[in-house]
Amino acid sequence: MEKILVISTMYPSDKHPSFGIFVKNQVEALRERGYSVEVAAVKNPGATLLALFLKYTLLVAQVVFLLLLKGKSYDIVHAHYVYPSGKLALLFKKMFRSRVIITAHGGDLDKMPAKGNFFFRQTKQVLSGADAIIAVGEKLKDDMINRFNTDKTKITVLNMGVDRDVFKPVNDARKRIGLNPSALVVLYAGNLIRAKGIAELISACHHLKKKHPDLELHLVGPEKEPSFSQQIKTDISQSEYIHCHPPQNQQTLAEWLSAADVFVLPSHMEGFGLVALEAMACHTPVVGSDVGGLSYLLRDGAGVLVEPGSIQSLMQGIESVLTNQTLQNELISNGERKAQSYHEAKMVGELIDLYHQK
């Protein structure tokens, strides 16, 4: 059985249990199938200059240590995120001819290359040097081909999948987490940053609250932008129906998703939108921006697509779900089929097939 090294700039810890949890889930699934998997990863989501320096220095140190100590033993090196993880993975290919697989998740093709020519060139070089590339969404594949001139024959579209043992309808979910049983619950889960469309979601709910007095907005996730977080806190202080909650473990997140009347992901850009798929698996209707991977995930009646950045479109999308039982039922049914098609076990099986391709 092959020995695998996973390199990732996101991986959970006891202190940050949701940070890169999808990478850990994939690692554990591979181990359950008998693969020997080691991990070199960043486990600190800190974004200050000092935190960035320390965590990436530590990642480089981890990888160099493994490279020198037992680099020859790895058959496959799988990097999550193109740079710097992919760059480090290519060291194993250069020195020991290990097969290098790189998964691009979104920000590594959007935010990282936008930081300057150096990062753009590094991204392009890593994509060129990899033996195989995984794009978690169709839009990312298009970006690799059109922006970075990546060989399309090396690219496979394969998302991380949803764990149906965890993400499924939870009985008495509102009681479990202490929500008002009669409230209209609008839920967002993810990083509390401007690029996720949080400001537009708050504005849309302000307007909807006038027509739906029982409406509550719940925001679940880590604060990543101090100035924007302060803006959210100001809005919350003036609005009793808006509530912020810290990141949750996956079991509790499934309860939140099951408890909501509608899950909303109003992102300005989204590589795939795994949490939207997790909401579908919990039988909760999804409203999301018509961008990136969400455009593909929510089509065919699996969700309601809205114009990114448009408060009016977001209002209409949310209200269409809250007021139309027939639409709710259709979204739940179509969402369940979509969740089944992206079952984690199926995705891991396809990943293993990719590992063995030559």
N, C-alpha and C positions, 0 to 999 in steps of 0.2 A: 504493500500500500504506500502511495506517495507521501512524502513529507512536505508540508506546506508552511510557508511563512506569510503571515498577513501583516502588512504595514498600513497603518491608518492614522490620520490626523484627528480622528474622533473615536472614542471608546469609553464606555461607561465605567464608573467607579462607585464605591459606596456613597461618596459625597455627591456625585453627579450621576444618578442612576439612569437618566434618560439620554445622556450625551453619547450619541452614536450607538444607541442600543441595537439598531438594525444591523450593524457590523457584528456585534457580539452574537446576536441571534443566528446569523449565518455561520459564524465560527462554531458555535455549539451544535448546529445542525450537521456540519461537516464531521465534527468529532463523533456525533452519534452514529454516523455511517462508517466509523472505523478509521478515519483519517487522523494522522498526527499533525496537529496545527499549533504553531507557536505564534505569538502576537507581539509586535513592537508597535506601540501606539501612544498617542497623546490622550491623556485622561483628564485634562484640565481645560475647561471652556473659556478661561480668562482671556480677555481681549486687550488688556493694557500693553504698552510697549514692553514693559518688563516681563509680563506673563508670556507674551508671544516669544520673546527671546529665550526665556528659560525653557518653555515647553518644546520648542523646536530644537534647541540645543540638546535637550534630553533625548528627543526622538533620534537625532543623528547619532548620539552616543550609543543608544540601544542598538541601532542598526549596524553601526561599525563594529560593535562588540560581537554581535552575532555573525557578521560577515567574516571576521577574523577567526572566531572560535569554531564555527561550524557551518560556514557559508556553503561549503561543498555538499552538505547533506540535504539541502533543500532542492526538491524536484521542481516545485512551483513556488513562485513568489507573487502574491496577489496584493496589489496596492489599491487602497481605497482613497480616491482623490488624486488628481493628476500630479500636482506639484504642492509640496515637495515629496510626498509618498512615492509617486511614480519614478521620480528621479533617483531616489534611494534604491528602489527595486531594481533599476537597470544596472546598478553596481554588481548585483549577483549574476546577471546575464553576461556582463562583460568579463567577470573573473571566473565564473563557474558554469556558464552556459545554461543557467536555470531558465525555465520557461516563465515569462513575465506576463501577467494578466493585470490590467488596470481597469478599475471601475470609476467612471466619471459620474458625479452625483448632481452637478448643476452649478454651484458657485465656483467650482474649479475651472469651469469653462466660461463663466460670466464675470465674476468679481476679480478673480486672481489675474487673468490676462489684462484686465483693465487697469491694473496698478502701474503698468509701464511696459516699455518694449522688452526689457529683460524678462519679465514674467511671461509675456506673450511668446517670446522665442523659446523659453524653457518648456512651456506647455506644448508648443508645436513639436519640439524635439522629443519630448517624452512620448507623445502620441505616435510619433514616427518610429521610435525605438521599441515599443511594446510588441510582443508576439500576438496578443489579442487584446481587444478593448471592449469593455461593456459600457453601454449607455443605458441609464435607468429609464430613459424616455426617448421617444422618437425625435423630439425637437433637439435633444442633445446630439443625436446621431447626425442630424442635418447640420448642426453647428460645426461638428468635427470635420465634416466633408467640405463645407462651404467656407468656413473661416480659417481652418487650419490645414486644409488640403490633405486630410487623413485618408489613407487607403480604405475605401468603404468595405472591402472584402475582409478587413480585420475587425469590423465593428459588429457586435451583437447587441440587440436591444433586449435587456433582461433586468427587470426590477428586483428589489429585495424580497418581495412577496409578503404575504400577511399570515401570521400565525393564527390559524382558526381555533386552536386550543385555548387561546387567550382572547382573541377578538371575535366575540359572538354576543348575541343579545344577553344581557344580564338582568335577571329578575330582581324586582324591587331596587333598581339602581338608584332612584332618587332617595329612597329611604336610607340606603347604604352611605350615601355621601351628604345627606342632610339637605336636599333641595326641596323647595315648596312643590308639593304634588300638583298644584293647579297652575303653576307658572308656565309661560311660554318661554322655553329655554333656548337661547341662541348661544352656540358654543364655538370657540376658537381654541385650538391647541397647537402650540409651536413657539418658536422664538418671538418674543415681544419686541419686534423691530419695525421700523417704518416701512421697509421693503415688503413686509407681509401684508400691507394694506390695513393695518390696525386702525389708523386714523380714520380711514373711510368707513370701516365697520362701525366704529363708535358713532360717527356722524349719522350713518344710515339708521342705527338703532335709536338715536335721539329722535329722529323723525317718526320711526315706527312706533315708538313708545306712546306717542300722542293718540294713535289709533288702537293700540293694543296695550292697555294699562298693566296687564299681567306679564309683560315681556321682561325678561332678565337676560343680560349679556354676561357670559362668564369667559374669561380669558385665562387659559392654563398654559404656563410655560415660563422659561427663564428670561430675565431682563438682560439684554445685551447692549443697549444703547442708553447710557445714563440720562442724557438730555431728553430723549424721547420717553424714557420711563417716567421722568418727572412730569412730562405733559400728560401721560396716561393717568398718573396719580392725581393730577389736578382735575381731570375729567371725572375721576371716580369720586373725589371729594365733593363734587357738585351734583353727583347722580347716584342715588342710593341703589339703583338697579344694576349698576356695573360692578363686577367683582373680579379681582385678580387672584390667581392661585399659583403656587409654585409648581415646578415640574413634578409629574406623577410617575410612579412605576407603571409598568404596562398593565397589570391587573386593575389598578385603580383608574388608569386612563380608559380602559374598556368600560368601566362603570360610568365614567363621565360621558363617554360617547353614547352609551345606551340610554342615558338619562335625558339627553338633549332632544328637542323637537327638530332642530336643524343644526347641522355642522357647517360652518362657513370658513372657507380658505380663500381670502380675497387678495392673494399674492400678486405682486407686480411681475415676478418671475418665479418659476417653479420647475425644477428638473423633472420631477415625477409627481410628488404629492402623496407620499405613502400614508400619511395620517388620514387623508380623505378616503383611501382604500380601507383603512382600519375602521373608519366610521361606517362605510357601506357594510362591512362584515358584522357590525353591531346593529344593523338594520335601522340606521339613522340617515335621513335624506341629506344630500350634500349640495351646497351652493359654492361654486368656485370660479375664479377668474379664467377667462378664455386665453390662457398663456401656457407656453411650454408643455410639460407633460400633462397638465390638467386638461388641456384641450383634447387630448387623446383619451385620458382616463374617464372623463365625464361625458363623452359623446355617447350616442346610441341610447339616450334616455337613462344613463346611469347617474346623472346629476344635472343640475341647472347651471349653465354657463352664463357668466355675466361679463360685462365690459370692464377690463382692469382699470382701476383708478376712478371709476364712475360711481358716485354715491347714489345717483338715481337708479342706475342699472342694478346696483347691489340691493337697494331697497325693494325694487320690484321682484328680484329673484328670491329674496328671503320671504317676502309677503306671499308670493305665489305658492310657496311650500306651506307656510303657516295656515293658509286659508283654503287650501284645496286638498281634501282628503283623497280624492282619486289620484291626483298627482303624487301625493305622499306614497300611496300604495304602489304606484308604478315605479317610483324611484327606489323604493325598498326592494322590490322584486328584481329590477334590473341591476341594482347594486349588489345584491346577493350573488347573482350570476357572475358579475365582474369579479367579486371577491373570490369566488370559487376558481375562476380561471387564473387567478394570481396566487393560488395557495402556495405558502412557503415551501412545502415539500416538493411541489412541482418545479418551483424556481431553482431550488438547490439541485434537483436532478439535472436540470438543464445546465447549471453551472458546472457540475461534475463532467458532463459531456464535453463542455468547452475546455475544461482542463486537459482532456485527453485528445483533443484535436491537434493535428500537426500540420 
